[in-house]
Amino acid sequence: MKPTLRDYIITLAAILVVFACGYGIGHQVGSSPRQAATAPPEMPDTTWEENVFRRMDTELALTPDQRLEVRRELETAVEKIEAIKQLSRSSVRQELADFHQRIAPLLNSNQRSRLKKSEQALQPFPRPVVPPGSQ
């Protein structure tokens, strides 16, 4: 049995209805007000340490004595993390400098001069001294 023009029109109408319903539902869902996120909003002017402390204080319902101890432990952890970060940065910078040295013989003089510019960017620059607790 061969489809008639009426069958094509009905099929087209059904497809249009499905798309119209999808558009309507999408519009309804997209314009409805969102519920507040379950995680507490992060303050843009605070450090990650403060965010960690606030989250722990909120989630664990710390007592005042526990807050003091947790704050001390967090400060110790921050110092260790910063030392690890600095060591990692130095190691990465050294590995990149070694990489430059290894590939230099493979390059022509023009490429080597451009590589030198890149190598100079790897040189450590002095970091400002920030007193502890002033962050």
C-alpha positions as CSV (number, residue, x, y, z in Angstrom):
1,M,0.0,0.0,0.0
2,K,1.4,3.3,-1.1
3,P,1.3,6.3,1.3
4,T,-1.0,9.1,0.2
5,L,-0.7,12.8,0.5
6,R,-2.9,12.7,3.6
7,D,-0.4,10.3,5.3
8,Y,2.4,12.7,4.7
9,I,0.5,15.7,6.0
10,I,-0.5,13.7,9.2
11,T,3.1,12.7,9.7
12,L,4.3,16.2,9.3
13,A,1.7,17.6,11.7
14,A,2.7,15.0,14.3
15,I,6.3,16.0,14.0
16,L,5.4,19.7,14.4
17,V,3.3,18.9,17.5
18,V,6.2,17.0,19.1
19,F,8.7,19.9,18.4
20,A,6.2,22.5,19.6
21,C,5.7,20.5,22.9
22,G,9.4,20.2,23.3
23,Y,9.9,23.9,22.8
24,G,7.1,24.7,25.2
25,I,8.5,22.5,27.9
26,G,12.0,23.8,27.4
27,H,10.8,27.4,27.6
28,Q,8.8,26.5,30.8
29,V,11.8,24.8,32.5
30,G,14.3,27.5,31.3
31,S,12.2,30.4,32.6
32,S,11.3,28.9,36.0
33,P,13.2,30.2,39.0
34,R,16.1,28.1,40.2
35,Q,16.4,26.7,43.6
36,A,19.3,27.8,45.7
37,A,22.4,25.6,45.5
38,T,23.0,23.3,48.4
39,A,26.7,24.3,48.8
40,P,27.3,27.6,50.6
41,P,28.3,30.3,48.2
42,E,32.0,31.1,48.2
43,M,32.9,34.7,49.1
44,P,34.9,36.2,46.3
45,D,37.2,38.2,48.6
46,T,38.1,35.3,50.8
47,T,41.0,32.8,50.5
48,W,40.6,29.1,49.9
49,E,41.7,28.5,53.5
50,E,38.7,30.6,54.8
51,N,36.4,28.7,52.5
52,V,37.7,25.4,53.8
53,F,37.3,26.5,57.4
54,R,33.8,27.8,56.8
55,R,32.7,24.7,55.1
56,M,34.1,22.5,57.8
57,D,32.6,24.6,60.6
58,T,29.2,24.5,58.9
59,E,29.2,20.8,58.0
60,L,30.7,19.6,61.2
61,A,29.0,22.0,63.6
62,L,32.3,22.7,65.5
63,T,32.3,23.9,69.0
64,P,34.4,27.0,69.9
65,D,37.3,24.9,71.2
66,Q,37.2,22.7,68.1
67,R,37.2,25.8,65.9
68,L,40.5,27.0,67.5
69,E,42.1,23.6,67.1
70,V,40.8,23.2,63.5
71,R,42.1,26.7,62.6
72,R,45.5,25.9,64.0
73,E,45.7,22.6,62.1
74,L,44.5,24.3,58.9
75,E,47.2,26.9,59.3
76,T,49.8,24.1,59.6
77,A,48.4,22.4,56.5
78,V,48.4,25.7,54.6
79,E,52.1,26.1,55.3
80,K,52.9,22.6,54.2
81,I,50.8,23.0,51.0
82,E,52.5,26.3,50.1
83,A,55.9,24.6,50.5
84,I,54.8,21.7,48.3
85,K,53.5,24.2,45.7
86,Q,56.8,26.1,45.7
87,L,58.8,22.9,45.4
88,S,56.5,21.7,42.5
89,R,56.9,25.1,40.7
90,S,60.7,24.9,41.0
91,S,60.7,21.3,39.8
92,V,58.5,22.1,36.8
93,R,60.6,25.1,35.9
94,Q,63.8,23.0,36.2
95,E,62.4,20.3,34.0
96,L,61.4,22.8,31.3
97,A,64.9,24.3,31.4
98,D,66.4,20.8,31.0
99,F,64.0,20.2,28.1
100,H,65.2,23.4,26.4
101,Q,68.8,22.3,26.8
102,R,68.0,18.8,25.3
103,I,66.2,20.2,22.2
104,A,68.6,23.1,21.5
105,P,71.0,20.9,19.4
106,L,68.1,19.9,17.2
107,L,67.3,23.5,16.2
108,N,68.8,26.0,13.8
109,S,70.3,29.3,15.0
110,N,67.1,31.3,14.5
111,Q,65.0,28.7,16.4
112,R,67.7,28.6,19.2
113,S,67.5,32.4,19.6
114,R,63.7,32.2,20.0
115,L,64.1,29.3,22.4
116,K,66.4,31.5,24.5
117,K,63.6,34.0,24.9
118,S,61.3,31.3,26.1
119,E,64.1,30.0,28.4
120,Q,64.4,33.5,30.0
121,A,60.8,33.4,30.9
122,L,61.5,30.3,33.0
123,Q,63.9,32.2,35.2
124,P,62.4,32.7,38.6
125,F,61.4,36.2,39.5
126,P,61.5,37.5,43.1
127,R,58.2,36.9,44.9
128,P,56.9,39.6,47.3
129,V,57.3,38.7,50.9
130,V,53.9,38.4,52.6
131,P,53.8,38.3,56.3
132,P,51.9,35.2,57.7
133,G,48.3,35.9,58.4
134,S,48.0,39.0,56.3
135,Q,46.4,37.3,53.3
